Amino acid sequence: MNNKSISILAGLVGVVLIIVAIIYWRIPAGSLPHYFPGYFSGSSTIHFKHGLASLILGLGALALAWFRSGKKSA
């Protein structure tokens, strides 16, 4: 894989993880999709820590995409 494809992939993963963080903060645990970690049937709690971890990983992936897409020094 070259730098451009890694940058695009990291950018997409970053955006998806930020969307997942928003989902964790907006939807109660009982209403989350079944494949999300933290799903508890009938629960009304919000998973703040799951969302925070997803946000941090998403921002890290976006930073990776940004640094990989920069100009290369000679």
Short mmCIF file of the C-alpha atoms (twelve columns), coordinates in Angstrom:
data_MODEL
# 
_entry.id   MODEL 
# 
loop_
_atom_site.group_PDB 
_atom_site.id 
_atom_site.type_symbol 
_atom_site.label_atom_id 
_atom_site.label_alt_id 
_atom_site.label_comp_id 
_atom_site.label_asym_id 
_atom_site.label_seq_id 
_atom_site.Cartn_x 
_atom_site.Cartn_y 
_atom_site.Cartn_z 
_atom_site.pdbx_PDB_model_num 
ATOM 1  C CA . MET A 1  0.000   0.000  0.000  1 
ATOM 2  C CA . ASN A 2  1.237   3.449  -0.796 1 
ATOM 3  C CA . ASN A 3  0.944   6.580  1.324  1 
ATOM 4  C CA . LYS A 4  -2.135  7.878  -0.501 1 
ATOM 5  C CA . SER A 5  -4.185  4.743  0.084  1 
ATOM 6  C CA . ILE A 6  -3.121  4.581  3.750  1 
ATOM 7  C CA . SER A 7  -4.120  8.232  4.181  1 
ATOM 8  C CA . ILE A 8  -7.530  7.652  2.620  1 
ATOM 9  C CA . LEU A 9  -8.146  4.518  4.685  1 
ATOM 10 C CA . ALA A 10 -7.060  6.210  7.924  1 
ATOM 11 C CA . GLY A 11 -9.279  9.202  7.147  1 
ATOM 12 C CA . LEU A 12 -12.309 6.988  6.539  1 
ATOM 13 C CA . VAL A 13 -11.677 5.003  9.720  1 
ATOM 14 C CA . GLY A 14 -11.331 8.260  11.658 1 
ATOM 15 C CA . VAL A 15 -14.641 9.621  10.390 1 
ATOM 16 C CA . VAL A 16 -16.428 6.315  11.129 1 
ATOM 17 C CA . LEU A 17 -15.041 6.221  14.685 1 
ATOM 18 C CA . ILE A 18 -16.168 9.787  15.347 1 
ATOM 19 C CA . ILE A 19 -19.655 8.872  14.130 1 
ATOM 20 C CA . VAL A 20 -19.598 5.857  16.469 1 
ATOM 21 C CA . ALA A 21 -18.634 8.180  19.351 1 
ATOM 22 C CA . ILE A 22 -21.652 10.361 18.609 1 
ATOM 23 C CA . ILE A 23 -23.866 7.270  18.521 1 
ATOM 24 C CA . TYR A 24 -22.573 6.175  21.934 1 
ATOM 25 C CA . TRP A 25 -23.294 9.610  23.421 1 
ATOM 26 C CA . ARG A 26 -26.760 10.044 21.891 1 
ATOM 27 C CA . ILE A 27 -28.339 6.567  22.121 1 
ATOM 28 C CA . PRO A 28 -29.017 4.653  25.371 1 
ATOM 29 C CA . ALA A 29 -27.398 1.235  25.816 1 
ATOM 30 C CA . GLY A 30 -30.696 -0.592 25.293 1 
ATOM 31 C CA . SER A 31 -31.189 1.042  21.891 1 
ATOM 32 C CA . LEU A 32 -27.679 0.506  20.531 1 
ATOM 33 C CA . PRO A 33 -27.239 -1.904 17.632 1 
ATOM 34 C CA . HIS A 34 -26.666 -5.438 18.924 1 
ATOM 35 C CA . TYR A 35 -23.131 -5.632 17.506 1 
ATOM 36 C CA . PHE A 36 -21.922 -2.579 19.478 1 
ATOM 37 C CA . PRO A 37 -19.958 -3.317 22.652 1 
ATOM 38 C CA . GLY A 38 -21.951 -2.127 25.640 1 
ATOM 39 C CA . TYR A 39 -25.386 -3.154 24.387 1 
ATOM 40 C CA . PHE A 40 -27.653 -4.039 27.331 1 
ATOM 41 C CA . SER A 41 -31.254 -4.903 26.607 1 
ATOM 42 C CA . GLY A 42 -33.599 -2.481 28.354 1 
ATOM 43 C CA . SER A 43 -30.813 -0.298 29.759 1 
ATOM 44 C CA . SER A 44 -31.131 3.485  29.676 1 
ATOM 45 C CA . THR A 45 -27.511 4.336  30.512 1 
ATOM 46 C CA . ILE A 46 -25.219 6.225  28.162 1 
ATOM 47 C CA . HIS A 47 -21.741 4.822  27.550 1 
ATOM 48 C CA . PHE A 48 -19.599 7.935  27.923 1 
ATOM 49 C CA . LYS A 49 -16.305 6.025  28.180 1 
ATOM 50 C CA . HIS A 50 -17.001 3.986  25.048 1 
ATOM 51 C CA . GLY A 51 -17.739 7.197  23.173 1 
ATOM 52 C CA . LEU A 52 -14.650 8.911  24.526 1 
ATOM 53 C CA . ALA A 53 -12.421 5.998  23.501 1 
ATOM 54 C CA . SER A 54 -13.964 5.991  20.038 1 
ATOM 55 C CA . LEU A 55 -13.450 9.748  19.718 1 
ATOM 56 C CA . ILE A 56 -9.781  9.522  20.760 1 
ATOM 57 C CA . LEU A 57 -9.115  6.676  18.312 1 
ATOM 58 C CA . GLY A 58 -10.944 8.553  15.555 1 
ATOM 59 C CA . LEU A 59 -8.918  11.711 16.114 1 
ATOM 60 C CA . GLY A 60 -5.747  9.615  16.156 1 
ATOM 61 C CA . ALA A 61 -6.673  8.043  12.819 1 
ATOM 62 C CA . LEU A 62 -7.372  11.475 11.332 1 
ATOM 63 C CA . ALA A 63 -4.005  12.730 12.619 1 
ATOM 64 C CA . LEU A 64 -2.311  9.718  11.016 1 
ATOM 65 C CA . ALA A 65 -4.039  10.486 7.721  1 
ATOM 66 C CA . TRP A 66 -2.974  14.112 7.939  1 
ATOM 67 C CA . PHE A 67 0.685   13.364 8.677  1 
ATOM 68 C CA . ARG A 68 0.893   10.626 6.024  1 
ATOM 69 C CA . SER A 69 -0.534  12.928 3.346  1 
ATOM 70 C CA . GLY A 70 1.958   15.751 3.894  1 
ATOM 71 C CA . LYS A 71 4.802   16.678 1.568  1 
ATOM 72 C CA . LYS A 72 7.891   14.536 1.808  1 
ATOM 73 C CA . SER A 73 11.210  16.249 2.489  1 
ATOM 74 C CA . ALA A 74 14.053  15.663 0.087  1 
# 
